[in-house]
């Protein structure tokens, strides 16, 4: 990963753009709301499996979160 902030920023921005609450995303991917919050703040790092589930839930690829792919709205 280019840097951890790429995942943090892109997850937060994309979730916000789509209007998805932390609790709803957490339920959809099978983790706690505090886990999602931790991913967005950099206190935690998602497993590969969870990252795949988050990407699918938000309609992007894992590469997007790893900084290897651009998305038209996220930074």
C-alpha positions as CSV (number, residue, x, y, z in Angstrom):
1,X,0.0,0.0,0.0
2,X,1.4,3.4,-0.9
3,X,0.5,4.6,2.6
4,X,-2.1,3.9,5.3
5,X,-3.8,7.2,4.8
6,X,-4.9,6.2,1.3
7,X,-7.1,3.5,2.8
8,X,-8.3,5.7,5.6
9,X,-9.2,8.7,3.4
10,X,-10.7,6.7,0.6
11,X,-12.9,4.6,2.9
12,X,-14.2,7.6,4.8
13,X,-14.8,9.7,1.7
14,X,-16.5,7.0,-0.3
15,X,-18.7,5.9,2.7
16,X,-19.7,9.6,3.2
17,X,-20.4,10.2,-0.5
18,X,-22.7,7.1,-0.6
19,X,-24.5,8.2,2.6
20,X,-23.7,4.9,4.3
21,X,-23.5,5.0,8.1
22,X,-20.6,3.3,9.9
23,X,-23.1,0.9,11.6
24,X,-24.7,-0.1,8.3
25,X,-21.4,-0.8,6.6
26,X,-20.2,-2.8,9.6
27,X,-23.3,-4.9,9.6
28,X,-23.0,-5.5,5.8
29,X,-19.4,-6.7,6.0
30,X,-19.7,-8.6,9.3
31,X,-17.5,-6.4,11.6
32,X,-18.2,-4.0,14.5
33,X,-18.9,-0.3,13.9
34,X,-15.8,0.3,16.0
35,X,-13.7,-1.7,13.6
36,X,-14.9,0.4,10.6
37,X,-14.2,3.5,12.6
38,X,-10.7,2.2,13.4
39,X,-10.0,1.6,9.7
40,X,-11.0,5.1,8.9
41,X,-8.8,6.6,11.6
42,X,-5.9,4.3,11.1
43,X,-6.1,2.7,14.5
44,X,-6.9,-0.7,12.9
45,X,-6.1,-2.4,9.6
46,X,-8.7,-4.6,7.9
47,X,-7.8,-8.1,7.0
48,X,-7.7,-8.9,3.3
49,X,-11.1,-10.7,3.5
50,X,-12.7,-7.7,5.2
51,X,-11.2,-5.3,2.7
52,X,-12.7,-7.3,-0.1
53,X,-16.1,-7.2,1.6
54,X,-15.8,-3.4,2.1
55,X,-14.8,-2.9,-1.5
56,X,-17.7,-5.0,-2.7
57,X,-20.2,-3.2,-0.4
58,X,-19.0,0.2,-1.6
59,X,-18.8,-0.8,-5.3
60,X,-15.1,-0.4,-5.8
61,X,-12.1,-2.6,-6.2
62,X,-9.5,-3.5,-3.5
63,X,-7.0,-1.7,-5.8
64,X,-8.9,1.5,-5.2
65,X,-8.3,1.3,-1.5
66,X,-4.6,0.4,-2.1
67,X,-4.1,3.5,-4.1
68,X,-3.6,1.8,-7.4
69,X,-6.9,2.9,-9.0
70,X,-8.7,6.3,-9.1
71,X,-12.4,6.8,-8.4
72,X,-14.1,9.8,-9.9
73,X,-15.2,11.3,-6.5
74,X,-12.9,9.9,-3.8
75,X,-9.5,11.4,-3.0
